Amino acid sequence: MSRAPAPHPVPVLLSALMVGLLLLPVFALLLEALTPALGRTLQSAAVRDALRVSALTTGAALAVTLALGTPVAYLLARRQFVGKGLFDALLDLPMVLPPVVAGVALLLAFGQGGLLGRPLEVAGVDLAFTPGAVVLAQVFTSAPFYVRAARAGFLAFDPDVEGAARVDGAGRWALFRRVTLPLAFPFLLEGAVLAWARSLGEFGATLLFAGSLQGETRTVPLAIYSAAESDLAPALALSALMVALAFGVLLTLRLIAGRRITPAQ
Amino acid sequence: MRRLSGPGLSFRRALLAALILVTAEAGAARLTVFAASSLTDALGEIGRVFDSRTGHQTRFSFAGSSSLRTQLERGARADVFASASLGQYAPLRSQGLAGPHTLFARNRLTVLTPAARPLIGGLAGLARPGLRLIVAGPGVPAGEATARTLSLMDASGNYGPEFTRRVRANVVSEEPNVRQVALKVGLGQADAAFVYRSDLTPGLRGKVRTYSLPDSVNPPVAYPIGVLKGSREAEAAAAFIRFVRSPEGQRILIRWGFLPAP
């Protein structure tokens, strides 16, 4: 094989610029955050509360997303119905909506004075300023990532496989659990990881819809924001942690993608 | 109260602005003003009048004073800083980032509830269990003023035993700036809130009920303003501050619910 000619300096220079632009801020953040005091800061009450709130709410949001999003993705992949294209597109809306808009929309729908405010109040559901509101904001902004990936997963293999299993006498649930789910699994996992990462970073909608109280509704991004107002140290510590988590997410996605390409035979 | 934005007047003002734009001299400056979020309406209007008079272009960045201070400490460029408390201004001065300040307005707190859900038993009702109270966060000037007022109310003995503790137990959110607090009461999301009197904007007035706090538990907070050291338009910045302190600037501030400069 002949050696490729040396690249032109202009694209190399522009690429270096882009790479610098993308990586320098993260580098600067880590440079300032990674001090001997980091460990101690990570054990402060504000940081621990934020981590706990984030872990619980993103966990709950992921559970809701999986439970409600999987059937949606399956129906979208398998069934034809009137208006499916439009429905499909509308479900992606929260993905491209600015988070603050999502927050306003949630307030107007589920807030005390909102569209469903009165019925919810009658039903005894009180979301305002509760971790439940945080979960709702996270589901709203992150579920489409999962639905999209899961739908692609259900479309990634020949439905005849399901048909064959059905002929062999598999019941509906057994079919889904033994055949459909394993075949789509890498996609579902990827969607779940993406959705979780999105809800972990959720900020705008949460602040507007759920408020910000330490130990109740103040997730990691909200804690970073409120700490940045007085003492930057906890903000930096949490930011460094978020960088590490983001890196973990990317690594996981790489591993899943690798697994998806290898045929499972 | 006379509204200043009648159609005839705004047309005249637009014409004036256009004239000034056409005849503007080379001395027109672009000013960036960092200002506490409680100043959003008043300073916004002052800026528009100032621009139409001078041909300068004034831009604002409104946020909680403490956020703005953090941004300035981290190298944000601006010409003027108008803070809701000296506590957020003085550190910039001692770090050599800001020039001397002058006080240009004062403000007092007030309690808001949604119009349809008044406080049971007046202000003492703030301590009723289950009430959803929102306040500005502890690092924000409005939050500091709220804490001060609560302890004064407690000390007065007029609002029941352990007032501060019981009220604190009702806090469901500590917001990053005072306008967020007002917004959430306007939307009916919270049951009550401490905000500045100046946060009672025309858009909010019909949706909320206000409870005046006695002056004895509600000392006014003073707003400092000053030119930042990094300003490239120090002269125009000083002119802006003079205009804010002028009778006309003060009239606008008073119309938006502020008390005049001390």
Boltz contact constraints between the chains, C-beta under 6 A:
constraints:
  - contact:
      token1: [A, 107]
      token2: [B, 187]
      max_distance: 6.0
  - contact:
      token1: [A, 111]
      token2: [B, 187]
      max_distance: 6.0
  - contact:
      token1: [A, 111]
      token2: [B, 189]
      max_distance: 6.0
  - contact:
      token1: [A, 112]
      token2: [B, 188]
      max_distance: 6.0
  - contact:
      token1: [A, 112]
      token2: [B, 189]
      max_distance: 6.0
  - contact:
      token1: [A, 113]
      token2: [B, 187]
      max_distance: 6.0
  - contact:
      token1: [A, 113]
      token2: [B, 188]
      max_distance: 6.0
  - contact:
      token1: [A, 128]
      token2: [B, 189]
      max_distance: 6.0
  - contact:
      token1: [A, 129]
      token2: [B, 172]
      max_distance: 6.0
  - contact:
      token1: [A, 129]
      token2: [B, 173]
      max_distance: 6.0
  - contact:
      token1: [A, 211]
      token2: [B, 173]
      max_distance: 6.0
  - contact:
      token1: [A, 212]
      token2: [B, 173]
      max_distance: 6.0
  - contact:
      token1: [A, 212]
      token2: [B, 174]
      max_distance: 6.0
  - contact:
      token1: [A, 213]
      token2: [B, 173]
      max_distance: 6.0
  - contact:
      token1: [A, 213]
      token2: [B, 174]
      max_distance: 6.0
  - contact:
      token1: [A, 226]
      token2: [B, 137]
      max_distance: 6.0
  - contact:
      token1: [A, 228]
      token2: [B, 70]
      max_distance: 6.0
  - contact:
      token1: [A, 229]
      token2: [B, 66]
      max_distance: 6.0
  - contact:
      token1: [A, 229]
      token2: [B, 67]
      max_distance: 6.0
  - contact:
      token1: [A, 229]
      token2: [B, 139]
      max_distance: 6.0
  - contact:
      token1: [A, 230]
      token2: [B, 139]
      max_distance: 6.0
